Amino acid sequence: MNLLIIRLIIFAALFYAGLKLYGMYRQRKLAHQQQTPPRHEGGRMVRCRWCDVHVPESEALRDAEQWFCCIAHRDRFLQEQEDSQR
C-alpha cells in the first residue's frame, strides 16, 4: 500500500513537470511567431523609381507608370522632374 502511494506521487510529479514543460514550449513558440515578420508570398515586385529598391506591388505607390516605395521618394522624383523641365 505504501509503495502504491509513492508511485502515485511520482507519477503526479512527472505529469505536472510535463505539463509545465509543454506550457513553456508553447509560450516560446508563440513568442517566436510574433517576432518573425509576416512573409509576402507571391505577388509582383516593382522597383522604386527614385532609389531602385524593390517592394511588393501591394505596398508600392503608383504615379502614372512610375512606382515608388514611399511618398517622400515620389515627391522628390516629381520635384526633380519639374526642376529639370524649367
C-alpha positions as CSV (number, residue, x, y, z in Angstrom):
1,M,0.0,0.0,0.0
2,N,2.8,2.4,0.9
3,L,4.6,1.6,-2.4
4,L,1.4,2.4,-4.4
5,I,1.2,5.9,-2.8
6,I,4.8,6.6,-3.6
7,R,4.3,5.5,-7.3
8,L,1.2,7.7,-7.5
9,I,3.1,10.7,-6.1
10,I,6.0,10.1,-8.6
11,F,3.5,9.8,-11.5
12,A,1.7,13.0,-10.5
13,A,5.0,14.9,-10.2
14,L,6.1,13.7,-13.6
15,F,2.8,14.6,-15.1
16,Y,2.9,18.1,-13.5
17,A,6.5,18.6,-14.8
18,G,5.5,17.5,-18.3
19,L,2.6,20.0,-18.3
20,K,4.9,22.8,-17.2
21,L,7.5,21.9,-19.9
22,Y,4.7,21.8,-22.6
23,G,3.4,25.2,-21.4
24,M,6.9,26.7,-21.6
25,Y,7.4,25.3,-25.1
26,R,4.1,26.8,-26.3
27,Q,4.9,30.2,-24.9
28,R,8.3,30.2,-26.6
29,K,6.8,29.1,-29.9
30,L,4.1,31.8,-29.8
31,A,6.7,34.5,-28.9
32,H,8.9,33.4,-31.8
33,Q,5.9,33.5,-34.2
34,Q,5.1,37.1,-33.0
35,Q,8.7,38.2,-33.6
36,T,9.1,37.0,-37.1
37,P,7.6,39.4,-39.7
38,P,5.0,38.0,-42.0
39,R,6.3,36.8,-45.3
40,H,4.8,38.1,-48.5
41,E,4.0,35.0,-50.6
42,G,3.8,35.6,-54.3
43,G,2.8,38.9,-55.7
44,R,4.8,41.1,-58.1
45,M,7.8,43.1,-57.1
46,V,8.3,46.6,-58.5
47,R,11.3,48.9,-58.4
48,C,11.1,52.4,-56.8
49,R,11.9,55.0,-59.5
50,W,13.9,57.1,-57.0
51,C,16.1,54.6,-55.0
52,D,15.8,51.4,-57.1
53,V,14.6,49.3,-54.1
54,H,12.2,46.5,-54.9
55,V,9.0,46.5,-53.0
56,P,5.8,44.4,-53.3
57,E,3.3,45.9,-55.7
58,S,0.7,45.9,-53.0
59,E,2.8,48.2,-50.8
60,A,4.2,50.5,-53.5
61,L,2.8,53.8,-54.6
62,R,2.0,54.4,-58.3
63,D,2.1,57.6,-60.2
64,A,1.2,57.3,-63.9
65,E,3.6,54.4,-65.0
66,Q,6.1,55.0,-62.2
67,W,6.4,53.0,-59.0
68,F,7.7,54.4,-55.6
69,C,8.5,52.9,-52.3
70,C,7.2,55.8,-50.2
71,I,5.6,59.2,-50.5
72,A,8.8,61.1,-49.9
73,H,10.5,59.4,-52.9
74,R,7.6,60.1,-55.1
75,D,7.6,63.8,-54.1
76,R,11.4,64.1,-54.6
77,F,11.2,62.5,-58.1
78,L,8.3,64.7,-59.2
79,Q,10.1,67.8,-57.8
80,E,13.2,66.9,-59.7
81,Q,11.2,66.4,-62.9
82,E,9.6,69.8,-62.5
83,D,13.0,71.4,-61.9
84,S,14.5,69.8,-65.0
85,Q,11.7,70.9,-67.2
86,R,12.2,74.6,-66.3
